[in-house]
Amino acid sequence: MPGGLLRPEQLLAVAEAAADLGTPVLELTSRANLQVRGLAPGAEVELGDRLARVGLLPSPTHEKVRNIMASPLGGQRWVAELDAGLCADPGLAGLPGRFLFCLDDGRGDVAWAGADVAALPVGDAVAVLLGGADHGVRVRPGEVVGAVLAAARAFLELRDGQWRVRELGAGVAEIATRLGAGPARVTVTPPVTAGPIGPVGFGDGGAGYAVAVPLGRITREQAAALADRGEVVLTPWRGAVVRGDGSGLADVGLLTSAEDPGIGVTACTGRPGCAKAHADVQAAARGLRVGGRAVHWSGCDRRCGRPAGDVLDVVATEAGYLVDGRAVPGERVVEAATQGREQR
């Protein structure tokens, strides 16, 4: 879902496919995408057909590289053009599946979220960030998509098995040189760990409403409630933004208050859905009753789905849990996680 943008019929189609073919909930990712889990063998064919019918698979050859995040309240400016340019270049299908593009609208909410190539408006120009750092590349707004695609092509030319731009070492500076690096720099800021909640304003002046999704799991009923509002923008903080007000959204279990203890709480699939997990971390995460620092629950040390930024790590092990690296028995993990949230 480039830019996290979904038409109502697209969100409903994915929710219905999940209910019919896999687990009955959709999983929101930290890249503002959706995952359908629990597919039976062969069900991926029907899933692909359903998604294609609503326009969600425009380029099967490039599907794994259409990883484009954007500022939820105003970052759609270059999304469609970048997506089209990406899919039109056969060579870019060779990008690693983890390669990430971020298009920021100037507020800095996604520019530092771990992108390989990001665009961040700075004054009258746009900074093209490489591997999470500013190397002095500046372009005009009309040149953004061309520069971003050029950076991706340069990465493919320079890589020797590396998956991410930051792994290139001196190669990052080479990409910057090719793009025309200058002396200007912007200050790196910590990644945003919590998205907007409640009434918001879009960049075009329209009114909207932002919600968080408990543990990033969207039910069919919640998907229908969001789709009733028109276009839905998924956020990297496992939430969504719709046009209009928030009436009725809390009634289906979506989080509409920044004070809700579920804000900032994320978890991987855990048991029983993942064979590598040591615990049912989703059930444990629901035990938190105090808000505070963002916290991610992981069923194993791979820490799948962990958001960028300052996040309290709760990791299940064979012997119990690690809470920010400190061993804690299973029966005390909610208490330890609560204390960790309150410390910052």
N, C-alpha and C positions, 0 to 999 in steps of 0.2 A: 504494500500500500504506500507508494511514494508520497511523502509529505503527510502520511497518516490520514489522507482524505478519502472518505467513502460516501458514495451516494446511498440513499436509504435502501434501495433494492439490493445493493451490494452487501451491506451489512446484514440484511435479513437473509440473503442467500447463503452467506458463510455460516450464520447461526443455525439455519435450517440444515445445512450440510453436516455440521458438527453433531446436531441432535440425531440425524438419521444415520450417519456413517461412522461416528466416533464417540468420544466422550460428550456429554450434553452441555459442556461449557466451552467457550472460546478463551484462549489464553492470550492476554496482552503482553507484548514483549517490551523490553527497554529501548527498542528501536521503533516504537510506535507501529508495530506490525501485529498480526493475529496469527495464532497457531491453532491448528485442529489436531488433536491427539487421539490415540486409541483406534486408529483405522484398522479394519480387518484386512487381511491380504486381498489385494485386488481392488479395494475400495478407492484407492488413490486415482484410478482411472475415472470413476464416476465423479469424484471430487473435482478433478481437473476439468471435466466437461461442464460441471455446474459453474465453476468459477469463470470459465471461458465465456459462458453464455451471458454473464453480466459484466464482461469487460475487464476482468481481473487478471487475465493471462494474455496480454497483448503480444508478448514475444517469448515463446517457450525457450528459445535459445539463450535468452538473457534474464530469465526469471530470477535466477539466484544472485544476480548482481544489481538488481533494481533496488538497492538499499539506500534510500534517500530520506533523511530526516529533515524536518523544517520547523521553524518556530510556529507553534500551533495557532497563535493569534494573528499572524500576519506574514508567515513565511512561504506562502504558495507562489510568490512572485516568479521564481525561476523553476519551480518543480516540474511542470509539464514539459517545458523546453528541455530541461536536463534529461528527463526520462526518455523523451523522444530521441534526443541525440545519442544517448547511451545505447538504446535499442537499435539505432540505425547503423552503428559501427560494429561489424562482425568481430573485429579484434578485441573489443572490450568485453565480449562474452568470456574471455579468458581471465578476467579479474577474479581473485579469490572470493569465495562466498561471504567472507567476513568484512570485505572492503566496504567502508561506509562514507557516504557523502552527507554533509550537513549544510543546510541553507538557513542562515540566521537573518532575522529581519532587522537586526541592529540592537536588540535588547540583550544579547549575549546569553540567551537561555539554552541554545543548542550548539553554539560555536565550539565550546570546549568539552563536548560530550563524547570524546574519544573518536572523532572522525579522522579518516585518512586525508580527506580533502574537505575543507569547509570554506564557506563564503560569509564574511561579516562586514556589513556596511560600516565605514569609518569616515565621517564627514561626507564629502562629495564622491569619495572613491569606495571601493570594496576591497578588503583584505582577503587574499586567498591563503588560508592557513594550511599547513602541511604537517601531518603527523601530530596534530595538537599543539603546534607552535607557529609563531609568526616569523617568517623568514624574509619579510619585506616586500612580498609580491602585492602589487596594487593594480587594479584594473578599473575601467569605467563600468557602470551598471550594465550596459549593453554587451559587455565583453565577458561577463561572469561565466556563462555556460561554456563558452569556448575555452576559457582558461581552466576551468575545472576538468573538462574532458581532456585537455592537453596534459594536465597533471597526471590523470589516470593512465594515459598512453605512455607517458614518460616512466611511470612506475613499472609498467609491464616491460618496457625496454631494459630497465636497470635491475630488476629483481633477479635473484638467483635462488629461488625457492622461498623467499620471504612472503608472508601473507599480508603484512601491514606496512604502511609507509614508514612509520617510526622505526621499523626494523632494518631499514636500508643503511643506517649510519651516515656516511659521507654522501650517500646517494640522495639524501633529502636536500642537501645544499645544491646538488646538481640539478634537481628538478626546479628549485627556486631560480637558479641561474638561467635555465631554459625559458622560464616564464618572465624573466626580467626583474629580478629582485633589486630593491632599493634599500635605503637606510632606515625607513620608517618602521616602527614597531608599536604594537599595542600590548598592554599588560595582560598576561594570562590570568584568568580568574578561575576559581574552583568551579567544577561542574555543579549545576543546579540539581538538588536532590529531591525537590518537591515542586509539583506543578501548581497552577492556579486552581482555586476552589471557590465556587460561588459566582456571583455576577462578574462578568468581564467585558471588556471592549475589544472588538476586532480592529485590526489595522485600518480597515476601510470605514471605520466609524460605527459599524453595526454593533448592537448589543448581543451578548451571548451569556452562556452559563457553563461553568466548568465543574466536572465531577471527578471523583476518584472511584476506581473499581476495586472492591475488596479483594485483596491478594491477586489482583489482575485477572480475575476469572469472570467473564461476562456470561450471564445466563441468557437463554432465549427470550425470556420476558424483559430483561434489561435491554437487550439489543433492540427489541420492538419499541420500547419506550424511547430510546435514543433516536431510532429511525423515524419515529413520528414527528420529530422536530425538523426533519430535512437532512441536509448534509451533516456528517459527523466527522470531526477531526480527532483522531487518536493522538495521545500525547506520549512522550518518552517516559513519563512518570506513571504509566499504567492508568491513565485516565482518559477522559474524552471531553470535547467542547462542542456545544451545539448552539444554534441561534435561538434567541428568545430568552424566556425565563426558565427557572428550574422547577416549575410546578409539576408534581407527580413523580419526579425522578427519585426522591428519597423513598417513596412508597414501594419501589421495586428493589430497594436495598443498595442503591448507589450512594456514595458518600458525598454529602453536600456541605459539610461544615469542616473548617480547618481544625476544629478542636476534636474531631472524632479520632479516637486512638488508633483506628485503622489506617489513618493517613501516613504514608511513608513506609508501610509494612509490605514487604514483598517476600515471595517464597518460590522455590523451584517446584517441580512436580512432586518430588518425594515419593515415599511409599503410598500406596501400592503401585503407582503408575510407572515408576522408574526402578529397574532392577539394580541399579548401582546405589540407590539411596539406602541409608541406614535407619531412617525414621520417617514417620508421617509428619513432616515439618509443617504442612499446611494446617493440620489440626493443632499443633503446638502454637503456631503463630496466632491463631484465633484466640488464644488465651490471654494475649496482651490487653490490658485495660487502661494503660497510661500512654499518652502521646509523647512526642519528643523527637529525638534523633531518628533519622531514617534507619531501618533495620532490614536486613535480608537474611532469610532462613534458607540454608542449603542442606540437601540430604547427603552430600558427600563433598570431598575437597575440590571437586571441579567447579563448584559455585556457579552453576548455570543460571543465567538471568540476572546476575548481580548488577545493579545500577552503577553508573560512574559516580565518583565523588565520595564524600565523607559518609560512609555507611557502616553501621554496627553489624559485624559479621557474626552470625550464629550458624555453626557448621556441625552437623551430626557426624559422629564417629562410631566405631564399633563399641566403644566404652561409654558413650554418652554424648556430650556436646563440647565444642569450643566456642566460648563467647569472647570475641575479640582476642582470640588466642589462649584464653584461660580455660582449663578443663573444668567442666561442670557436670555433675550427674544429671541424668534425664529428668528426675523428679524436681530439680531445682532450676531448670533452664528458663522457665517463664519468669521466675523471680530475678534471675541474673540478667536476663534480657531487659526486663523492666528497669532495673538499676542502671544498666548501660544507656538506655534511652534518656534517662533523667539527668545523666552526668553532663550532657552538652545541650 
